[in-house]
């Protein structure tokens, strides 16, 4: 029982830290600023569901997929870093919130941003996917695998609740507050992007120099 509890706590805390829904919230608020509360809720729900499905798929078959396609986690980090950097630059210039969506295009817009970039790579990025693969390897029996899945469900449920609550926060902040937060988070996202990029690039360069 202690082993199950310890493993469950490890899985929950590691996923929550890596997914960081509180850090994703300002980006979500900015990208959905022109949507109604209903459409914003749909976006949060779909992003959470897509993230959960992606994590489960990688947990059970991630290592096989990486080996089959010859993809390394480091390459995944580099791509994630580039995407984060471009997004951070848009946020820094307060451009994300300036997008006006026509009523006829709302459904397409919700579908697009809920999958990319919200679900992938913001919610389930390289860290979360790698964590899923590693923890699934550590889950040597069925009970541990079930505990891992329960931990993922709880984290994704908390992620949905946090994103859902961002609507109220958006009303409190107003347009000026939202722009200020977006610019600040833009800087943070760009720093994270640089860390992601070089954490993936460094091992690749080291392998090249060794060979």
N, C-alpha and C positions, 0 to 999 in steps of 0.2 A: 504493500500500500504506500509506503514511504517513497519507494522508487517511482511509482506512478505519479504521486503528488509532485515530487521533485522534477520529473520529466515534464509534467504538465505546466508547472510554473516556469520552467526554462523555456518551453515552447511559447507560452503566452507572452512572457516579457520580451523575448527576443523578437517575435513577430511584431508586437506592438511598437517596439523601439525602431525596428527597421522600416515598418510601414509608415509610422509617424503620421497618423491622421490629423493631429493638431497642426502639423506643418503643411499638410495638403489643403487644409481648410481655407487659408487665404487665397490660394490659387483657384480653388473651387468657387469661392465667393465671387472672385473677379470674373471668371469665365462664364458664370451663370447670372451675372448682374442684371442682364436685360430679359431674363426669363421670368415667367410667373412662378409663384410658390409651388404650384402643382408640377410644372415642368422641371423645376429645380429638384423637387423630391424624386421625380422619375429618374433624373440624371444620377442622383446620389445612389438610388437603389440599383440601377443597372451597373454603375461603376463598381459597387460593392459585390454584386453577384458575379460579374465578369472577373473581378480580381480573385474571388474565392475559387471559381472554376479553374482559372489559370494556375493558381498555387497548388490545387489538388492534382492537376495534370502533371505539373513539374515534379511534385512530390513523388508520384508513382512512376513517372517515366522520364523525368528530366535528364538523368544521367545517360539513359539510352539515347535520347534525342541529341544531346550534346555530342556523344560519341559517334552517332550515325552521320550527323551533318558536319562533324569535325569542328564544332563551335566550342570555344573556351569561354569560361566565365569572365575572363579578363577582356575579351572582345566585347562581351555583353556590357561590361562596365564602361568601355570607351564609347560605345554607341549611346548608352544612357547618359553619359556625361555631355556629349554633343547636344542631345535633345534638351537636357536640362539647361545648358548654357544659352541656347537660342530662346528658350521659354523665359529664362531669367532676364534676358536682354529686353524682351517685349514687356515684361512686368516692370522693369526699371524705367522704361519710357512711358509707362501707363497706357500701353496700347491694347492690352487684352480686353479691358473694360469698354473700349471705344467701339467694339464691333456691334453693329445694329443688325438684329435678325428679323427678317420678314416673317410674318405670321405663317406663311406657307412653308417656310424653311425651318421652322422650330423643331419639328420631329426629326429631320435629317441632322440638324445641328446637335440635338440631344444624343442621338445615336452615335455620332462621330466622336464628340468629346468624352462621352462616358466610357468609350473603349480606349481611345488614344487622344490625349495623353493622361487622362485621369486614372483609368484602371491600369494601363501599361504606358509608361513605366513609373508613374507617380506613386500609386498605391502598392502594386506588386512589381517593384524594380529588381535589379540584379541581386541586391542584398536579400530581399525576401524570398526570391526564387532559389537562390543558393542555399539559404537557410532551410527551406523546405526539403531540398534534396539531401542535405547533410543530416537533418533530424530524422528523415524517413530511413536513412541508412542506419541510424542509431536505434530506431524502433525495431527491436529484434523479434518482438512477438505481437500478436493481434491486439492485446490490451494497450500496449504502448502506441500502436498505430491509431487506435480509436481515441486515445487521449490527445494525440497530436491533431487529429481532425476536429475534436471538440475545441481545442485551443484556437485553431484557425477560425472556426465558426464564431467564437466569442470575440475575437479581435475584429473580424469583418463586421459583426453586429455593432460593436462600439464605433467602428469607422463610419458606418451608415448613420448612426445616431449623431455623431459629431458633425458630419456633413449636412445632415438634415437640419440641425440646430443653427447652422450658419446663416440661414435666412433671417432669423431674429437678430443675429449679430450684425448682419448687413444693414438692417433698418436702424439699429442704434448708431452705427458708425456714420451712415450717410455717404454721399458721393465723395466728399473731401476726405473723410476718414478712410474710406476704402482705397482711394488713390494713394494716400500716405502709406497705408499698410502694404499695398501692392509694391510700391517702390522699395520699401524696406525688405520685404520678402524676396524681391527680385535680386537684391544683393546677396541674400543668404542662399537662394537657389543657385546663383552663379558660382558662389564659393563651393557649394556641394558638388556642382558640376565639375569644377576643376579637380576636386578631390577624387571623384568617381573616375575621371579621365586618366589621371596620373596613377591611380591605384591599379588601373587595368593596363596602362602603357608600360609602367616600370618593370613588371615581371616579364613582359614580352621582349623588351629591350635587353634585359638581363640574359634571357635565353638565347637571343641573337648574338650577344657578345661572347657567351660561353661557347657557342658553336663556331 
